[in-house]
Amino acid sequence: MNTEQDSPPAPPVAAPSLASSDAAPPGDQRAATFLAAAIRPLLETIRAASARVIASGAAATTSGSSSTSGAPNASSDASSDASSDASSDALPDAPGAHDPPARPGAAHPTDPPASSAPALDTEAVHDLRVAIRRLRTLLHPARTIFGRKRLRPVEDALRRDAHATSALRDEEALRETLADLDLPAEARRELDRWVALRANFERTHRAEVIDLLQGNTPGKKKKTRKKARAKHLPLDTHLSRLERRLDRPKRKRRTASALARKATLDALARVQALSSAYTADAVAMHELRIRFKRLRYTAEAFTPILGDGGKQIASSSARLQKHLGHLHDVDEALDRAWNARDLDAAARAALLAALTSERARIAEKVSHDLAKELPTIVAALGADDDKSPTPPSDAS
């Protein structure tokens, strides 16, 4: 299933080593100083994850070119993906996980035999999406410090790339969700055949994401106006501009503690505004998952200031985010199954029954955990003592 909701908590933001006024406890630091220290590591994480996605494109191409007819062999590609999921690829934080691809011909102690295909990095897209979401979460409160207009280009680029990776991640999540279902043997064989035939979709989406990360976006050369051209610049160009912007805050005196509380209260207000939605409403549950994800990442980023309350908010939000993420994966699989006209009728009926049962089970968990965890979150922040802010109007 989609593991995006299961990413480990971000490490606490280290207090930057700066002179006098910035050597204070995190809450007494200037907001600009705190945000810069939190944002810079994310920029490097995004760059490293982008490089891994691009490198994994070569692995996907190699596995897809093994067909003797010259066309991609869907069955062999699915087998390659499945074996990659079970392999011992480096985890995101393991040594070597973010290393750039070695130059052609370079030897490495852990290299596979020269005759074998490169391993597909199945976590690269996931890690990129998580890092992008964490940065987007921090840029919301950063608007008041560095200027909304100044940050808009990088926020637009992050939103663009996050949207582009969604289709690829959905294909990966579909494969993982269906693999976890308990189905009759005949239905499983038919479903595996259908999933294998979808391998071309995954390769196509992967190629589109790689083109975008490399700046090879359609129509880029036809644009002449500066603002239009900026929409097609590679993400790394925007990240470099953001790095320079971090040294030139627009508001210098606001404290990090004031910013932390305002950002967390805003994120909580957005969650509360949707918390009474019916679990049968797939669209509302998907949006609630996104809002819990933002609340979690906000609390994790500001934990050096929020302390144990921030840890509790992050923990409770992560639990709900996990169940809501699983619910979303099943909803997406149900949508694909309903429209799978090329799937055997008996297998399709078995698949729909299994997914419907799984959805009911997860929806019950979501309802239970919402009733339990939301009051815990409110208490951890002491939000009952504050006038809850109106949720921001933009949902980006």
ChimeraX attribute file (.defattr): number of C-alpha atoms within 10 A of each C-alpha:
attribute: neighborCount
match mode: 1-to-1
recipient: residues
	/A:1	18
	/A:2	21
	/A:3	17
	/A:4	20
	/A:5	21
	/A:6	14
	/A:7	13
	/A:8	8
	/A:9	14
	/A:10	13
	/A:11	11
	/A:12	13
	/A:13	19
	/A:14	11
	/A:15	17
	/A:16	16
	/A:17	10
	/A:18	10
	/A:19	8
	/A:20	7
	/A:21	10
	/A:22	17
	/A:23	13
	/A:24	15
	/A:25	13
	/A:26	23
	/A:27	18
	/A:28	17
	/A:29	22
	/A:30	22
	/A:31	27
	/A:32	25
	/A:33	20
	/A:34	27
	/A:35	24
	/A:36	19
	/A:37	17
	/A:38	22
	/A:39	21
	/A:40	15
	/A:41	13
	/A:42	20
	/A:43	19
	/A:44	15
	/A:45	18
	/A:46	21
	/A:47	18
	/A:48	19
	/A:49	27
	/A:50	24
	/A:51	20
	/A:52	24
	/A:53	26
	/A:54	21
	/A:55	19
	/A:56	23
	/A:57	19
	/A:58	16
	/A:59	17
	/A:60	22
	/A:61	18
	/A:62	17
	/A:63	24
	/A:64	22
	/A:65	16
	/A:66	15
	/A:67	14
	/A:68	8
	/A:69	8
	/A:70	9
	/A:71	10
	/A:72	19
	/A:73	19
	/A:74	24
	/A:75	19
	/A:76	17
	/A:77	25
	/A:78	22
	/A:79	15
	/A:80	18
	/A:81	22
	/A:82	15
	/A:83	13
	/A:84	15
	/A:85	16
	/A:86	9
	/A:87	13
	/A:88	8
	/A:89	15
	/A:90	13
	/A:91	14
	/A:92	17
	/A:93	8
	/A:94	9
	/A:95	9
	/A:96	10
	/A:97	16
	/A:98	20
	/A:99	11
	/A:100	12
	/A:101	12
	/A:102	9
	/A:103	7
	/A:104	6
	/A:105	7
	/A:106	8
	/A:107	10
	/A:108	8
	/A:109	5
	/A:110	6
	/A:111	10
	/A:112	12
	/A:113	8
	/A:114	8
	/A:115	6
	/A:116	9
	/A:117	15
	/A:118	19
	/A:119	21
	/A:120	25
	/A:121	24
	/A:122	20
	/A:123	22
	/A:124	22
	/A:125	25
	/A:126	24
	/A:127	23
	/A:128	23
	/A:129	23
	/A:130	22
	/A:131	22
	/A:132	21
	/A:133	20
	/A:134	22
	/A:135	23
	/A:136	22
	/A:137	21
	/A:138	21
	/A:139	20
	/A:140	18
	/A:141	20
	/A:142	23
	/A:143	17
	/A:144	17
	/A:145	22
	/A:146	22
	/A:147	14
	/A:148	16
	/A:149	10
	/A:150	14
	/A:151	19
	/A:152	13
	/A:153	20
	/A:154	24
	/A:155	23
	/A:156	17
	/A:157	21
	/A:158	20
	/A:159	15
	/A:160	15
	/A:161	19
	/A:162	20
	/A:163	13
	/A:164	18
	/A:165	20
	/A:166	16
	/A:167	18
	/A:168	22
	/A:169	22
	/A:170	18
	/A:171	21
	/A:172	21
	/A:173	22
	/A:174	21
	/A:175	22
	/A:176	17
	/A:177	18
	/A:178	21
	/A:179	16
	/A:180	9
	/A:181	13
	/A:182	13
	/A:183	17
	/A:184	11
	/A:185	10
	/A:186	12
	/A:187	20
	/A:188	18
	/A:189	13
	/A:190	17
	/A:191	21
	/A:192	18
	/A:193	15
	/A:194	17
	/A:195	20
	/A:196	19
	/A:197	15
	/A:198	17
	/A:199	23
	/A:200	17
	/A:201	14
	/A:202	17
	/A:203	21
	/A:204	12
	/A:205	19
	/A:206	24
	/A:207	19
	/A:208	18
	/A:209	27
	/A:210	21
	/A:211	15
	/A:212	20
	/A:213	21
	/A:214	16
	/A:215	16
	/A:216	16
	/A:217	17
	/A:218	10
	/A:219	9
	/A:220	15
	/A:221	10
	/A:222	9
	/A:223	13
	/A:224	10
	/A:225	8
	/A:226	8
	/A:227	10
	/A:228	12
	/A:229	14
	/A:230	18
	/A:231	18
	/A:232	19
	/A:233	20
	/A:234	18
	/A:235	24
	/A:236	19
	/A:237	13
	/A:238	19
	/A:239	22
	/A:240	12
	/A:241	14
	/A:242	22
	/A:243	14
	/A:244	9
	/A:245	16
	/A:246	19
	/A:247	12
	/A:248	13
	/A:249	18
	/A:250	16
	/A:251	15
	/A:252	13
	/A:253	12
	/A:254	15
	/A:255	17
	/A:256	22
	/A:257	21
	/A:258	14
	/A:259	23
	/A:260	25
	/A:261	18
	/A:262	15
	/A:263	21
	/A:264	24
	/A:265	25
	/A:266	20
	/A:267	26
	/A:268	28
	/A:269	21
	/A:270	21
	/A:271	23
	/A:272	18
	/A:273	13
	/A:274	14
	/A:275	19
	/A:276	12
	/A:277	14
	/A:278	12
	/A:279	20
	/A:280	12
	/A:281	10
	/A:282	17
	/A:283	13
	/A:284	16
	/A:285	23
	/A:286	18
	/A:287	16
	/A:288	23
	/A:289	25
	/A:290	20
	/A:291	24
	/A:292	27
	/A:293	28
	/A:294	25
	/A:295	29
	/A:296	29
	/A:297	27
	/A:298	28
	/A:299	30
	/A:300	25
	/A:301	28
	/A:302	27
	/A:303	23
	/A:304	22
	/A:305	25
	/A:306	22
	/A:307	13
	/A:308	13
	/A:309	19
	/A:310	23
	/A:311	20
	/A:312	22
	/A:313	29
	/A:314	24
	/A:315	18
	/A:316	21
	/A:317	28
	/A:318	23
	/A:319	19
	/A:320	25
	/A:321	26
	/A:322	21
	/A:323	21
	/A:324	27
	/A:325	25
	/A:326	25
	/A:327	25
	/A:328	22
	/A:329	23
	/A:330	24
	/A:331	23
	/A:332	17
	/A:333	22
	/A:334	20
	/A:335	12
	/A:336	13
	/A:337	18
	/A:338	13
	/A:339	11
	/A:340	13
	/A:341	10
	/A:342	9
	/A:343	19
	/A:344	14
	/A:345	13
	/A:346	12
	/A:347	20
	/A:348	20
	/A:349	15
	/A:350	19
	/A:351	25
	/A:352	18
	/A:353	14
	/A:354	16
	/A:355	21
	/A:356	14
	/A:357	11
	/A:358	16
	/A:359	21
	/A:360	14
	/A:361	12
	/A:362	19
	/A:363	19
	/A:364	13
	/A:365	15
	/A:366	22
	/A:367	16
	/A:368	12
	/A:369	16
	/A:370	18
	/A:371	12
	/A:372	12
	/A:373	18
	/A:374	19
	/A:375	13
	/A:376	17
	/A:377	22
	/A:378	18
	/A:379	15
	/A:380	18
	/A:381	21
	/A:382	12
	/A:383	18
	/A:384	11
	/A:385	9
	/A:386	9
	/A:387	8
	/A:388	14
	/A:389	14
	/A:390	12
	/A:391	16
	/A:392	12
	/A:393	7
	/A:394	5
	/A:395	9
	/A:396	11
